[in-house]
Structure formats: C-alpha cells, structure tokens
Amino acid sequence: MALPKPGTAVRGSRSGRPIMVLLDLLGRRWVLRILWELRDAPLSFRALREQCDAMSPTVLNQRLRELREADIVVLEEPSGYALSRQGRQLLEALMPLQRWSEQWQKRLAKAAE
C-alpha cells in the first residue's frame, strides 16, 4: 500500500484533502500504537516490536517506512526510532482525544453501576 499524500484519493475519500489523507494513514493497522509507544523516548526496532505485542516484523517495517516517509518518525542512530518534530506535534494534537476517552470511560462505568 502506497503512502497516502495530500491531493490524492485515499480510502473513503476521493478529494485528497489533507485531513482525509491523515486519517487514512492513522487508520492503518498499528500506526497509532507505534506513535503511542514512541511518545516518551526512542525505541530500537526490537523494543518497539515487543511494546507492540510482538507484531509481525514485516508489518512493523512497512509502517515505520510509511511513517518515516510521512516525516512523522525518524531513525536516530544509535537510539532507534523516535517521533520527528512533526510526529510530536501530531501526538500533542491527539492528546485531547486521550483525555476525552478517559472521561468517556468514566461516564460509561458510572452509567453501568
């Protein structure tokens, strides 16, 4: 699967609008998990794979290649893979969703009591 780029059609959208392209990329299996695991510090390929429940090395390689091409992840020798400046900004933009999801969990748990 080729890296989605703004201006080109993606799954669910022929417009190529940047937000739709980003959502296509983020919707790929394991992408959000990889970003989450890199939130605190760089990780080697092996450590990242272990953090991601031992996902297939082929899939991890593909996702890392896509995220590097999108300038979201960089390879920092010798420490491993890390979020780029753009990747850190993306993770910051996603944090309100993290907070919302925690509040949502509490509301659902309270409603189930």
Residue pairs with C-beta under 8 A, 6 or more apart in sequence:
1 28
1 62
3 25
3 66
3 69
3 70
4 10
4 21
4 24
4 25
5 16
5 21
6 16
6 17
6 18
6 21
7 16
8 16
8 21
9 15
9 16
10 16
10 20
10 21
10 24
11 24
11 27
12 20
12 23
12 24
13 20
13 21
13 24
25 31
25 66
25 70
26 32
28 63
28 66
29 59
29 63
30 52
30 55
30 59
30 60
30 63
31 63
31 66
31 67
33 52
34 48
34 52
34 60
34 63
34 64
34 67
34 73
35 67
35 72
35 73
35 83
35 87
35 90
35 91
35 94
36 91
37 43
37 48
37 51
37 52
38 48
38 73
38 81
38 82
38 83
38 87
39 83
39 91
41 79
41 82
42 76
42 79
42 80
42 81
42 82
43 51
43 80
43 81
43 82
44 79
44 80
44 81
45 57
45 60
45 64
45 80
45 81
47 80
48 60
48 64
48 80
48 81
49 55
49 57
49 60
52 60
64 73
64 81
67 73
67 87
68 74
68 75
71 84
71 86
71 87
72 83
72 84
72 86
72 87
72 90
73 81
73 82
73 83
73 84
73 87
74 81
74 82
74 83
74 84
74 87
75 81
75 82
76 82
83 90
83 91
